């Protein structure tokens, strides 16, 4: 159910030592479907903006209808963004892909919030 998924996201964000208080909106569409968007300011001033439109059925993996995870430095310059917008149809993982900086796009499987946070943690910690 979507409530369980939202609770798991809340628990994940509360466990972070990297960020200040996250700002997250949870929008319940029905018992199994919801939209969330959030903004995390990390301890080095960098930011993660994220949004997901998901379906969470009991006993099934979470299905993401749409997602974007955009990570920027403290000056607002893009470090990376994962999304599933269909603007790179020739990539093997299309529509899933990763933008690296402003000019590079590579194939990438769809991440979840936890894996994106681990990637950011590895970039921030020496």
N, C-alpha and C positions, 0 to 999 in steps of 0.2 A: 504494500500500500504506500501511497505517496507520503503519508505522515511518517512512516518509518524511514523512508529515504531522507526526508528533510531533517529528521532527528539525527540521522547518521552524519549529515553534512554539518549540522550544528556542533555535534560532538567533535568532529574532525577539526573544525575551526577553533573550538575552545581549547583543543590540545596543542595548538601552535605556540611555539616560543618565538617565532619569527615576526609576528605581526602585532599591531595595535588592535584595538577593538574593530572587528570586521563590521561592515555595513552590508546586510543581506536582506533582500526582500523575498519572501516565500509566497507564491500565489497558487492557491489550490484551485485547479480547474474542475476536478471531480475526485473521487476516492482513490483513483489510480494515476492521475495525471496532474502535473504541476509545472510551473515555471519559476525558476529562481535566478536572481541576478545579484551580484555582489561586487564589492570593492574592498580590497585589502591594502592597507598601507603597511609595508614591511619595515623592519627596524632600520634598514639602510636608506629609507625614503623611497624605495622603488614601490611599484603598485601592480596589483593583479586585479583586472576587471574580468569577471566571468558571467556567463549566462548559460542556462540549460533549460530546454523544454523536454521533460522526461515523463515516461510512463513506468510505474513501479507496481507490478503485479506480484502478489504473494507466490513464492516458489519459482519465480522467473528472474533472470537478470534484468537490470534496469535497461530500458530502451530509451536512447536519446534521439528525439526527433530533430533537435538542433542544439548546437553548442558553440561556444567561443570562449577561449581562455587567452587573454591578452596581457602580457607582462611587459612593463615599461620601466625604464630607470627613473631616478628622481627628477630628471628634467623632462620627462614625458616622451622620451625617445624609445621607440619599439625595440625590445630585445627579442621577443618571439611572440607568435600568436598561433594557436591551433584553432581551426574551424572547419566546418563542413559545408561552406558555401560552394556552389557548383561552378566556380570560375576557373578551375584548372582540370578539365575533364580528361586530359591525356596522362595524368599521373596514375601510376598503378594502384594507388590507394584512394583514388577519387571517389567521392568528393572530399575525403579526409586529407588534410595537408597541414604543413607547418610553415609559417612565414618566419624567417630569421632576419632580423633587421628589416630595413625598408625594401631591400632589393632581391632577396633570395627566397625561393619557395621550394620545399622538398616534400617528398612523399612521407606520410606519417599515419600510423593507425590512430584511431580515435582514443584520446586519453580520457581519464577521469580526473576529477579535481585532486584526489590524493596523489596521483602520479605527477601532475603538474606542480603541486606544492613540493614534492620531493625533488623535482628538477630544479626548482627555484632555490630550495635549501642548499643544494650542491653548488649553485652559482654564488650564493651569498656567503656560505661558510668557507673559510680558507682551507 
